[in-house]
Amino acid sequence: MWKSLAFPQRVFQGDKIRFNNSPREVSADTMFQVVKADEHYFEVLPISPECDTLQDFITKKIVRYFDIGYYVQVEIWNDE
């Protein structure tokens, strides 16, 4: 189930996320995997079947926790 990520919630390496307000070049169904999680930011890579077409557009996306809720809406996958 998808759950909105809210400030001050953190992600962990290996988590799967998606962006609610993604750029038009990225499908809303595109999922990303967290490859690095730090205190102030995290890094993601696309993991959807379309990721081959996205490789030129996105190699790694860095998201600052400060931006969540202000500029970026993120949902995290929860297996529960």
N, CA and C atoms as an extended XYZ file, in Angstrom:
240
Properties=species:S:1:pos:R:3:atomname:S:1:resname:S:1:resid:I:1 pbc="F F F"
N         0.851       -1.171        0.000 N   MET     1
C         0.000        0.000        0.000 CA  MET     1
C         0.904        1.244        0.000 C   MET     1
N         0.525        2.253       -0.766 N   TRP     2
C         1.267        3.501       -0.825 CA  TRP     2
C         0.841        4.393        0.328 C   TRP     2
N         1.817        5.016        0.975 N   LYS     3
C         1.537        5.913        2.085 CA  LYS     3
C         2.340        7.197        1.882 C   LYS     3
N         1.712        8.331        2.080 N   SER     4
C         2.400        9.609        1.888 CA  SER     4
C         3.537        9.756        2.889 C   SER     4
N         4.648       10.250        2.390 N   LEU     5
C         5.794       10.534        3.240 CA  LEU     5
C         5.648       11.968        3.722 C   LEU     5
N         5.667       12.149        4.999 N   ALA     6
C         5.475       13.476        5.570 CA  ALA     6
C         6.705       13.874        6.377 C   ALA     6
N         6.935       15.159        6.469 N   PHE     7
C         8.014       15.674        7.292 CA  PHE     7
C         7.655       15.379        8.741 C   PHE     7
N         8.444       14.848        9.575 N   PRO     8
C         9.867       14.520        9.526 CA  PRO     8
C        10.155       13.047        9.271 C   PRO     8
N         9.252       12.324        8.628 N   GLN     9
C         9.464       10.903        8.352 CA  GLN     9
C        10.666       10.716        7.435 C   GLN     9
N        11.413        9.654        7.651 N   ARG    10
C        12.616        9.368        6.868 CA  ARG    10
C        12.420        8.109        6.038 C   ARG    10
N        13.229        7.962        5.001 N   VAL    11
C        13.269        6.736        4.209 CA  VAL    11
C        14.574        6.018        4.521 C   VAL    11
N        14.624        4.757        4.113 N   PHE    12
C        15.813        3.947        4.352 CA  PHE    12
C        16.271        3.328        3.041 C   PHE    12
N        17.538        2.983        2.975 N   GLN    13
C        18.080        2.367        1.781 CA  GLN    13
C        17.262        1.118        1.458 C   GLN    13
N        16.851        0.986        0.204 N   GLY    14
C        16.051       -0.143       -0.230 CA  GLY    14
C        14.562        0.150       -0.311 C   GLY    14
N        14.093        1.239        0.311 N   ASP    15
C        12.679        1.607        0.236 CA  ASP    15
C        12.292        1.933       -1.206 C   ASP    15
N        11.033        1.660       -1.541 N   LYS    16
C        10.495        2.008       -2.856 CA  LYS    16
C         9.577        3.211       -2.693 C   LYS    16
N         9.757        4.204       -3.569 N   ILE    17
C         8.950        5.416       -3.501 CA  ILE    17
C         8.455        5.795       -4.892 C   ILE    17
N         7.498        6.709       -4.909 N   ARG    18
C         7.061        7.327       -6.162 CA  ARG    18
C         6.732        8.785       -5.859 C   ARG    18
N         6.783        9.606       -6.898 N   PHE    19
C         6.528       11.032       -6.757 CA  PHE    19
C         5.112       11.335       -7.236 C   PHE    19
N         4.370       12.110       -6.456 N   ASN    20
C         3.011       12.509       -6.854 CA  ASN    20
C         3.037       13.644       -7.856 C   ASN    20
N         4.028       14.494       -7.797 N   ASN    21
C         4.116       15.644       -8.693 CA  ASN    21
C         5.357       15.525       -9.569 C   ASN    21
N         5.480       14.388      -10.240 N   SER    22
C         6.668       14.128      -11.040 CA  SER    22
C         6.671       14.959      -12.317 C   SER    22
N         7.857       15.237      -12.863 N   PRO    23
C         7.944       15.970      -14.140 CA  PRO    23
C         7.250       15.184      -15.247 C   PRO    23
N         6.823       15.851      -16.295 N   ARG    24
C         6.065       15.169      -17.345 CA  ARG    24
C         6.882       14.092      -18.057 C   ARG    24
N         8.206       14.183      -18.007 N   GLU    25
C         9.043       13.161      -18.635 CA  GLU    25
C         9.016       11.853      -17.859 C   GLU    25
N         8.568       11.897      -16.601 N   VAL    26
C         8.544       10.710      -15.748 CA  VAL    26
C         7.090       10.332      -15.509 C   VAL    26
N         6.741        9.124      -15.862 N   SER    27
C         5.377        8.642      -15.652 CA  SER    27
C         5.060        8.604      -14.165 C   SER    27
N         3.808        8.865      -13.829 N   ALA    28
C         3.384        8.815      -12.424 CA  ALA    28
C         3.524        7.408      -11.859 C   ALA    28
N         3.576        6.401      -12.729 N   ASP    29
C         3.720        5.015      -12.288 CA  ASP    29
C         5.174        4.610      -12.074 C   ASP    29
N         6.102        5.477      -12.400 N   THR    30
C         7.512        5.159      -12.242 CA  THR    30
C         7.858        5.049      -10.760 C   THR    30
N         8.444        3.926      -10.401 N   MET    31
C         8.878        3.732       -9.018 CA  MET    31
C        10.382        3.946       -8.939 C   MET    31
N        10.808        4.373       -7.769 N   PHE    32
C        12.219        4.608       -7.517 CA  PHE    32
C        12.642        3.829       -6.285 C   PHE    32
N        13.896        3.433       -6.263 N   GLN    33
C        14.434        2.767       -5.080 CA  GLN    33
C        15.445        3.691       -4.421 C   GLN    33
N        15.358        3.772       -3.106 N   VAL    34
C        16.296        4.590       -2.349 CA  VAL    34
C        17.643        3.856       -2.329 C   VAL    34
N        18.681        4.508       -2.871 N   VAL    35
C        19.997        3.883       -2.910 CA  VAL    35
C        20.938        4.435       -1.852 C   VAL    35
N        20.581        5.582       -1.279 N   LYS    36
C        21.370        6.159       -0.200 CA  LYS    36
C        20.458        7.041        0.643 C   LYS    36
N        20.549        6.895        1.954 N   ALA    37
C        19.746        7.727        2.853 CA  ALA    37
C        20.686        8.407        3.833 C   ALA    37
N        20.563        9.709        3.929 N   ASP    38
C        21.399       10.510        4.812 CA  ASP    38
C        20.481       11.279        5.756 C   ASP    38
N        21.055       12.036        6.648 N   GLU    39
C        20.264       12.797        7.610 CA  GLU    39
C        19.438       13.892        6.941 C   GLU    39
N        19.981       14.502        5.884 N   HIS    40
C        19.328       15.653        5.270 CA  HIS    40
C        18.761       15.388        3.872 C   HIS    40
N        19.123       14.277        3.257 N   TYR    41
C        18.668       13.993        1.901 CA  TYR    41
C        18.700       12.488        1.646 C   TYR    41
N        18.103       12.078        0.516 N   PHE    42
C        18.232       10.698        0.063 CA  PHE    42
C        18.358       10.680       -1.449 C   PHE    42
N        18.930        9.609       -1.974 N   GLU    43
C        19.147        9.468       -3.406 CA  GLU    43
C        18.337        8.286       -3.917 C   GLU    43
N        17.742        8.439       -5.110 N   VAL    44
C        16.923        7.383       -5.700 CA  VAL    44
C        17.319        7.131       -7.147 C   VAL    44
N        17.022        5.917       -7.598 N   LEU    45
C        17.178        5.524       -8.996 CA  LEU    45
C        15.869        4.907       -9.466 C   LEU    45
N        15.507        5.083      -10.738 N   PRO    46
C        14.254        4.487      -11.240 CA  PRO    46
C        14.358        2.969      -11.286 C   PRO    46
N        13.254        2.279      -10.978 N   ILE    47
C        13.232        0.818      -11.030 CA  ILE    47
C        12.062        0.298      -11.845 C   ILE    47
N        11.335        1.159      -12.525 N   SER    48
C        10.173        0.717      -13.303 CA  SER    48
C        10.638        0.086      -14.617 C   SER    48
N         9.727       -0.614      -15.297 N   PRO    49
C        10.078       -1.210      -16.594 CA  PRO    49
C        10.505       -0.154      -17.617 C   PRO    49
N        10.088        1.097      -17.414 N   GLU    50
C        10.436        2.158      -18.365 CA  GLU    50
C        11.796        2.758      -18.082 C   GLU    50
N        12.513        2.246      -17.103 N   CYS    51
C        13.731        2.925      -16.670 CA  CYS    51
C        14.780        3.008      -17.770 C   CYS    51
N        14.754        2.089      -18.756 N   ASP    52
C        15.708        2.197      -19.850 CA  ASP    52
C        15.506        3.487      -20.626 C   ASP    52
N        14.266        3.893      -20.832 N   THR    53
C        14.005        5.128      -21.558 CA  THR    53
C        14.302        6.347      -20.691 C   THR    53
N        14.344        6.157      -19.391 N   LEU    54
C        14.610        7.265      -18.478 CA  LEU    54
C        16.096        7.451      -18.184 C   LEU    54
N        16.932        6.496      -18.561 N   GLN    55
C        18.334        6.559      -18.172 CA  GLN    55
C        19.017        7.842      -18.636 C   GLN    55
N        18.655        8.328      -19.818 N   ASP    56
C        19.260        9.579      -20.276 CA  ASP    56
C        18.733       10.773      -19.487 C   ASP    56
N        17.497       10.673      -19.019 N   PHE    57
C        16.880       11.781      -18.288 CA  PHE    57
C        17.284       11.784      -16.812 C   PHE    57
N        17.293       10.611      -16.221 N   ILE    58
C        17.600       10.512      -14.791 CA  ILE    58
C        18.628        9.414      -14.582 C   ILE    58
N        19.728        9.757      -13.984 N   THR    59
C        20.646        8.722      -13.552 CA  THR    59
C        20.547        8.568      -12.046 C   THR    59
N        20.447        9.677      -11.362 N   LYS    60
C        20.256        9.654       -9.921 CA  LYS    60
C        19.538       10.931       -9.528 C   LYS    60
N        18.559       10.808       -8.693 N   LYS    61
C        17.815       11.976       -8.230 CA  LYS    61
C        18.061       12.130       -6.740 C   LYS    61
N        18.412       13.340       -6.328 N   ILE    62
C        18.650       13.644       -4.926 CA  ILE    62
C        17.483       14.450       -4.396 C   ILE    62
N        16.907       14.006       -3.290 N   VAL    63
C        15.754       14.669       -2.692 CA  VAL    63
C        16.136       15.123       -1.289 C   VAL    63
N        15.931       16.413       -1.016 N   ARG    64
C        16.203       16.926        0.329 CA  ARG    64
C        14.959       16.754        1.183 C   ARG    64
N        15.137       16.295        2.401 N   TYR    65
C        13.995       16.131        3.300 CA  TYR    65
C        13.263       17.457        3.505 C   TYR    65
N        13.993       18.563        3.469 N   PHE    66
C        13.397       19.884        3.647 CA  PHE    66
C        12.314       20.158        2.598 C   PHE    66
N        12.505       19.635        1.380 N   ASP    67
C        11.578       19.903        0.275 CA  ASP    67
C        10.285       19.086        0.344 C   ASP    67
N        10.269       18.017        1.131 N   ILE    68
C         9.079       17.169        1.207 CA  ILE    68
C         7.954       17.932        1.880 C   ILE    68
N         6.848       17.982        1.197 N   GLY    69
C         5.698       18.714        1.698 CA  GLY    69
C         5.642       20.143        1.191 C   GLY    69
N         6.781       20.703        0.811 N   TYR    70
C         6.814       22.065        0.268 CA  TYR    70
C         6.803       22.034       -1.257 C   TYR    70
N         7.748       21.293       -1.830 N   TYR    71
C         7.886       21.256       -3.280 CA  TYR    71
C         7.697       19.861       -3.860 C   TYR    71
N         7.885       18.841       -3.032 N   VAL    72
C         7.869       17.458       -3.501 CA  VAL    72
C         6.871       16.652       -2.676 C   VAL    72
N         5.996       15.915       -3.366 N   GLN    73
C         5.087       14.998       -2.688 CA  GLN    73
C         5.548       13.580       -3.013 C   GLN    73
N         5.875       12.828       -1.973 N   VAL    74
C         6.431       11.490       -2.123 CA  VAL    74
C         5.543       10.486       -1.420 C   VAL    74
N         5.382        9.320       -2.044 N   GLU    75
C         4.703        8.209       -1.396 CA  GLU    75
C         5.692        7.061       -1.254 C   GLU    75
N         5.605        6.354       -0.154 N   ILE    76
C         6.505        5.246        0.125 CA  ILE    76
C         5.683        3.954        0.158 C   ILE    76
N         6.247        2.885       -0.382 N   TRP    77
C         5.550        1.611       -0.401 CA  TRP    77
C         5.688        0.936        0.954 C   TRP    77
N         4.549        0.498        1.502 N   ASN    78
C         4.510       -0.158        2.805 CA  ASN    78
C         3.860       -1.519        2.600 C   ASN    78
N         4.577       -2.600        2.900 N   ASP    79
C         4.075       -3.966        2.677 CA  ASP    79
C         3.022       -4.397        3.683 C   ASP    79
N         2.777       -3.637        4.731 N   GLU    80
C         1.848       -4.067        5.774 CA  GLU    80
C         0.427       -4.108        5.304 C   GLU    80
